[in-house]
Amino acid sequence: MGEVVDLVSSALRRKLLDHGARSLSEAEWHLLRVSHLLNAIEDGTLERLLADSPLAELLALADGLDAIDRPEAARHMRWAATELAAANDPGNGLKRAETVTATTQVLAGRFVRARAGVEEHLLNYAFELRELQPEGLSA
């Protein structure tokens, strides 16, 4: 991930740890979720992110992708959430691991093509936010 995205992500994580969940605005949550997705793609932990995240969090991630103006990436994330929701239905427990793996492979393939655009839009969104001006980053 680019150094600037890493800087924004680190600042938001620090703010979250220092001041709690309520200290982050909705826009900052979008930034944090999308940067977390980019990290997971980069470091090969996307499968773990999909397996361990509540469906509501994956849908919030899709909302974050919409917020940074990446609707196609948001559709991909909603598709993944739908696939995983079906795997959570009663009787599908034994197939859940297979579904997570297959969904990860498809989603990773889709994000290989979309990643640069997502990162660019994330940075543009971050630089437009008042909360992330120098005094906001030090909060």
N, C-alpha and C positions, 0 to 999 in steps of 0.2 A: 504494500500500500504506500502511496505517496507520503512523504514526510509531513506535508501540510495537513493531510487527512489524519495522520497519526497524532499531530499536535492538537488538533481540534478534539479528537476522540479522548486523548489523555486529559485535556482540560475539563471536559465534561465528566469524565469518570472521577476526577479529583473533586469536582464540585459536588457530585452525587455522594461520594464517600464523606466529604467534610460537612455537607449541609443537608443531606437526606433527599429522598425522592421528590418531595414537594418543592424543592428548590429549583428543579428543572422545569422550564416552560415546555409547552407542547412541541414547539419547534426544536428545542434542544433534545427532547426525547427522540424526535425523528432522526436527528443527526447521530445520536448515540446508537440507535438501532441499526441504521444503515451502515455506519462505520463498523459496527460489530459484524454485520453480514460480510462486508468486504474483508475484514480480518479473517473470518471463518473460511472464506473462499481461498484467500491467500495462503493460510497456514494448514489447509487440508482438514479443517474441523467442521465443515459444513454438515456432514452427516450427524455429528454430535449435536450441533445447534438445532437441527430439525427434529432429532429424536427427543431431546431434552426440553425444548421450549413448549410452553402451553400454546394451544392453537390460537388463543387470544393474542399472544405475543407475536406470533407469525402474521396474524392479520394486522396488528399494529405496525409491524415492519412493512407490510404492503402499503399501509397508509403513509408511512414515511417515504416510501418510493414514489407514491403519488405526489406527496408534498414537495419533493425535489424535482418534480416534473419528469418522472421516468415511468409513465403508465404501463409500458410493455413489461418492464421488470416487475411492476406491481402485480400485473396479471399472472406472471410466472409464479410469484410468491403465493398468490391466492390459489392458484392451481395446486401448488405443493400442499398448502394447508387443507384443501379439499381432499386430496389423496390421503393425507395423514389422518384426517377426521374419519374417513371411511375405514381406515385400518384400526381405528379405536373402537369401532362398533363391536358389540358382543359377538363372539364367535370368530373374530378375526385376529385374536391375540397371537396365535402361532404364526400368522403371516405378516405381523407388524414389522418385524426386523427386515424381511424381504422388501416390504413396501417402502420402508425408510431408505434402504439402500438404493432401490430402483428410482425413487423420487429424487434422491440426492444426485444420482448420476445424470438424470435428465436436467435437473435444475442447474447443476454445475455446468453442463454443456451450454445451456441457454445463457448463463451469466458470463461465460468465457467471451462471448460476442458482445455482451452488454456492459461488461465491467468498466471499461474506460469511460463510457458515457455516464454511468452511474457515479463514478468517482468525480468526474468533471462537474456534474450537476450538484453533487453533494457539496463540493467546495464553493460553487457559486451561491448556493443556498446559505451556506455558513457565513460567507462574507457579506451577505445582505442582512443578516440578523443583527439587530441592535444589541441583543444579549451577549453577543460574542465580540463586541468591540473590546479593546484592550482592558478596560475596567471590568467588563463582563467575564473575561477569561481569568482574571485574577480572583474572582469572587469565590 
